[in-house]
Amino acid sequence: MLSDQEAAELLSFLSADTRTDVKGQVTQCILGLSAHSDGCRYLRSKPDLLAALVALTSDQSVAIVKDCYHILINLSADETLHQVLVTDVKVLSVLLKNLLNPEYLFSDQICTILSNLTRHEKTCRTIFKVLQDEVCLSQLVDMFCMESYNKKAALHYLGPLLSNLTQLPEARSYVMDRDRCVVQRLLPYTQFQASTVRRGGVVGVLRNCCFDYVHHEWLLSDDVDILPFLLLPLAGPEELTDEENEGLPVDLQYLPEDKKREDDPDIRKMLLETLLLLTATKFGRQTLKQKNVYSILREFHHWEKDVYVTAVCEKLIQVLIGDEPEQGMENLMEVKIPEDVEEKLKEADAKEQEELEREDKRSSQVEKRSQEEVEREHERSQDEEG
């Protein structure tokens, strides 16, 4: 690790008037430091050095700017540096100003940094306040939905950023303001094939919004019609009966033989979790039952191989085929659980998680053995041909 004297010497070279080749050597050195946790922790104690790197994001050299952003991405991935970057270095104003520039070359890197910084609630709350003061959440939504906003950057990581922000009730209130139509604008991106990151970000937003059960009826109404957007990525090409098809939302009826399901297991899991949240209210349960959601989940369960996704699917199916809760317990999010019962539920969840991890490990070993068998068979066939 660098001594204080060496750090001071590096800092002296991190200025606009230093020769580009010298600056490049310094930024490369710091980039190397930021690539591992010990280096990140060391840099946490050097806010002056970090502030100089932030200032160099406006350097004339593209290579220098690129190094600085990669350093900031590495640092922002470490939660222990979040407050230093946001409060001491005051990185947000620079990042947001550049992000709004539709010609800016490094907007994707900025989105990644902001996504990293908003993962945890404390820093997320700070960033949300700055957004309200300097940018406004509506501008981020506009940029996300206007795919040609920046022709030099894809801005896919605005999806995870919006998802992280909606862990806050204030951000969810904005997204579900019925006059803004934000949710309706985001829904089509649940099937955005060009980017798993963008799809996953939007599904994360929808899942967070469904924690606010007072909006369930509106989300399931014709004003939003969230259900087809959650179900379609889970639906496959299996042939259903006419009766089953007619009970489904129109967009889910008589799907083609080449219909593909969502290929990312994390997104599939989030979609199921969102549906499960909707079943917390009586209206949500009744709607999902009336719309014949079970028939989609039944085929999905036969198809799904990921043990974690399967576990969520089974919980959802149990809710849909089970009896209604007794009177006074219709809203599962309002039910007061006694402390001893809650403790037992936590223990049961922990046990289930351990079992899922063991099952996942066994599945991975089976897949590995199968692959090894295929390779051995291939080698045998080559030997026979030889």
VENJO-V865353 format. One record per backbone hydrogen bond with DSSP energy under -1.0 kcal/mol. NH is the residue of the N-H (numbers start at 0). CO is the residue of the C=O. Records with the same first field share a line. If there is no record, write none. Layout:
NH=CO / CO
This chain:
6=2
7=3
8=4
9=5
10=6
11=7
12=9
13=10
14=12
17=14
22=18
23=19
24=20
25=21
26=22
27=23
28=24
29=25
30=26
31=27
32=28
33=29
35=32
39=35
40=36
41=37
42=38
43=39
44=41
45=42
49=45
50=46
51=47
52=48
53=49
54=50
55=51
56=53
57=54
58=55
64=60
65=61
66=62
67=63
68=64
69=65
70=66
71=67
72=68
73=69
74=70
75=71
76=72
77=74
80=77
81=78
84=80
85=81
86=82
87=82
88=83
90=84
94=90
95=91
96=92
97=93
98=94
99=95
100=97
103=100
109=105
110=106
111=107
112=108
113=109
114=110
115=111
116=112
117=113
118=115
123=119
124=120
125=121
126=122
127=123
128=124
129=125
130=126
131=127
132=128
133=129
134=130
135=130
138=135
140=136
141=137
142=138
143=139
144=140
145=141
146=144
148=145
152=149
157=154
158=155
160=156
161=157
162=158
163=159
164=160
165=161
166=163
167=164
171=167
172=168
173=169
174=170
175=171
176=173
179=176
182=174
184=180
185=181
186=182
188=185
189=186
190=187
191=188
192=190
194=191
198=194
199=195
200=196
201=197
202=198
203=199
204=200
205=201
206=202
207=203
208=204
209=205
210=207
211=208
212=210
214=211
215=212
218=214
219=215
223=220
224=220
225=218
229=225
230=226
231=227
233=230
234=230
244=240
245=241
246=242
247=244
251=248
252=249
258=255
261=232
267=263
268=264
269=265
270=266
271=267
272=268
273=269
274=270
275=271
276=272
277=273
279=276
284=280
285=281
286=282
287=283
288=284
289=285
290=286
291=288
292=287
296=292
297=293
298=294
299=295
300=296
301=297
302=298
303=299
309=305
310=306
311=307
312=308
313=309
314=310
315=311
316=312
317=313
318=314
319=315
320=316
321=317
328=325
331=279
333=330
341=337
342=338
343=339
344=340
345=341
346=342
347=343
348=344
349=345
350=346
351=347
352=348
353=349
354=350
355=351
356=352
357=353
358=354
359=355
360=356
361=357
362=358
363=359
364=360
365=361
366=362
367=363
368=364
369=365
370=366
371=367
372=368
373=369
374=370
375=371
376=372
377=373
378=374
379=375
380=376
381=377
382=378
383=379
384=380
385=381
